[in-house]
């Protein structure tokens, strides 16, 4: 699975630098400025949330499309478009009935046939969806508002997966959902709380969304992605502002209301401005990790992988990845810090400051004899670039022949596919991140697979772990999955599928007039519920 990274902003301003550059942004034409929200986000290039799981595409998808179920703030599935559902006594047949009043932006009603077609498209690409497809005997409509999923065998995580696997499950019109999942849907016609404004679309600059006056909201309070989706503004405009100084100047001038990812260098300036504030919306954050190449020496030897596990001083890495310590924390569970499956099983390796002597000993036991070890250095991703520099230095201090291969993120996404030796352009280590929220989903999260050649980049392999992971779909209760998670983690830290470097939580910045922002366990921004209050 290839994850589309967000466009990375420039980090060019030191804390406290005076901002006096002339304004280069102008407010978009809107029905009423007090009811228009402008948000500095990443550049939206892919509109189809099946085709890309990038945060900006998923933000777009949440605005335009609605979903059958949604995860609340406790990561529990709640009905969204579904009015009611039932499960047969043998737990193999699910019946779903849609809510009244659901219609697409073109005025056509949402039907069960639209839902079935949307599920069939989604389950071709999503990890959790693929499991549902494998277990499904039949999926069919009963009438215009009702459809059924008949399984070959029970699947206890069916509702959880429909609500929150890796790819959003957007309900599209049947004619759109019948497109292959490799072909982008560009109509932008859903049944969600916002309508995409084609007339105001300015690719590379901004995209606008208008309140869907025909949207019928649920009545429960908003809670995570679930509950009521009440739109309190007339328009939201997503702006692509790549320069951090320009974005902050626009925020201070009131020409934008929100910045998704302000650079840490700018935090002091934002804190000292009486009109601005920092707010953490995604409290779960991102786990940064080291992925080693199981296919090539030295990391085809478990002792070498264990050496890196013992070597890492997470506090040191967090200092270079997240200079503000209030937004950084260690992580020792493969299931993240904030999921229901986080646990402390087999974490005796964790030691403040790391254990260089133990790491050196393990490299010797692995038979390491000074072979070249190649680390990808992603130069246009500051946190990861800094981590790669520190890792190379840390390895060299214990006698490892570590070299850095500098490249852009786009170059990295191609280079990591090489399974060959270092001498032939292969690699030993790369550093990246994974959403803490997604670490609670070992079926849909490719990071947590260990199936060798069929696994995600790095190709970890452990049959005992995989046999346990396969049971995840069959356990029926939260408590049973928590017990299974402990067993899986015990094995993971023995064969070392990856090594954690720490977890970073990134605050957003916005004008204090903008209120009602919803906290969700991902770096996406629901546009409903927010509003601008009088100064």
PyMOL commands that set and color helices and strands:
alter all, ss='L'
color gray80, all
select helices_A, chain A and resi 33-35+55-64+112-122+127-135+158-164+174-177+244-253+264-272+302-311+314-321+325-327+356-365+382-396+409-415+422-424+437-440+446-448+452-454+463-473+478-495
alter helices_A, ss='H'
color red, helices_A
select strands_A, chain A and resi 36-41+69-71+77-79+82-87+93-98+136-143+146-151+194-202+206-211+235-240+258-259+276-279+286-292+328-329+373-378+402-407+429-435+499-504+508-511+514-515+531-532
alter strands_A, ss='S'
color yellow, strands_A
deselect
rebuild
show_as cartoon
